[in-house]
Amino acid sequence: MSILTVSNLNHGFGGREILKNVSFRLLKGEHVGLIGANGEGKSSFMNIITGKLEPDEGQIEWSKRVRVGYLDQHAVLEKGTSIRDTLRGAFQYLFDMEQEMQDLYVKMGEVSEDELDVILEEVGTIQDILDHNDFYIVDSKVLETARGLGLDELGLDRDVDDLSGGQRTKVLLAKLLLEKPDILMLDEPTNYLDEQHIVWLKRYLQEYENAFLLISHDIPFLDSVINLIYHVEDKELSRYVGNYSDFERIYEAKKMQLEAAYKRQQQEIAQLEDFVARNKARVATRNMAMSRQKKLDKMEIIELAREKPKPEFQFKEGRTAGKLLFETRDLVIGYDAPLSKPLNLRMERGQRVAITGANGIGKTTLIRSILGQIPSYDGDIELGHTLQIGYFEQEVKEKNSRTCIEEIWEEFPGWTQFEARAALAKCGLTTNHIESKMMVLSGGEQAKVRLCKVLNVETNILFMDEPTNHLDVDAKEELKRALKAYKGGILLISHEPEFYQDVATEIWNLEEFCS
């Protein structure tokens, strides 16, 4: 049974065509991975089918009474509400039905025998729905999901208004999973989860009986939970049965077949054009030339997909740092309250450290405290004397109306137009991206602009806060290569073992230090 049917969808933005004549069908129980390079239109497609964006053309048809769940990271959580009550809100429709049933019980004493039969039938129907949806074990289901995503460690009676951005997204995700919609829509959910909770979500999605549509650049995660791929490339959407590994094999085979067919056709075109050019003026061979010209005119020309710009990351090496990069003495991180026990950390030249630990535990706070961007709660920090620091921020929240090139000029005002465009192009951005405003770019494209700033200053130590969030597969692999080639110190926050294990020489698990 089809839950969603999309027909002949077209969508563009600011003169840039993003999706062209796209069709899509989602059946009950399908587990779909929506994949493609940064900026190809994955999030736009998801926003269109959820009604957040209007397409230029095309039809979107949902089956009747289908419940759609979408992880909206901008949803507002009500101040004064606890995590527990927010999660119980996933079952509000069941609580409303229970109240309706109680009201019907009260009404029974006031009605005729015929009306009583009708009410009893209604009560029976409501009771069946409550039983079928596990209404009487709601609190244990809330606790199970909260534990799976690490929310129980925050305290379920904690006000949602006191949570960090990552913690709030976890609450929204937990509520969405508890709602168990007919179709679940997740846009890069692992960006806000740490390793153990990614494992839990993986298991949950593997067992999920309803349909879901998932955007993720975390390939091992994606590979383990989906059974169908839709690939967005060059404004088109193509369907592949199987997981990501199956897709890669079939995609490469199709690409090779297309390239072989393209070469054969180009040879045939060249031969036909040569024959026409040599024979169209001769009376004896004019008819044969016209026949070949007709064949040329009717030929359906094979076109190869345009080559995507591949990022080339190369960090500028500064002067050699002194032996000490930084040292903390009884450092306590936090804002109004401490987030850690006293930390005595030391990093020396040549070290490459990955910081791990649950979201909200203080990883970003530690980096920002070391950099002096926020005051420490207690203790001291000593920085080396010859540091040249590069800092990649996890995400920039405010809306930015500058174009990409204006954003780079803000950082490098002395650069010429050519230098700015060349630097952005090396990060895998096209002319369209470079001339677009930052706020209309995808998360991956914005990350590439922020990376461009770090790449083009001389550094001898890098502070990288979740740099792989939103990056596509090619960019992630290139960043890993560039970090491995970098000779300076690296302090890296990451929740992807496949990424940081190839870069770091040691791992600091912040959970061992925090209270």
Helices and strands as residue ranges (DSSP letters): E 2-13, E 16-27, E 31-35, H 42-49, E 57-62, E 68-70, H 83-88, G 89-91, H 92-107, G 108-110, H 113-132, G 135-137, H 138-148, G 152-154, G 160-162, H 165-179, E 183-187, G 189-192, H 195-206, E 211-215, H 219-225, E 228-233, E 236-241, H 244-279, H 286-298, E 324-332, E 346-348, E 352-356, H 363-370, E 378-383, E 389-392, H 404-411, H 417-426, H 431-435, G 438-440, H 443-455, E 461-465, H 473-485, E 489-493, H 497-500, E 506-509, G 510-512
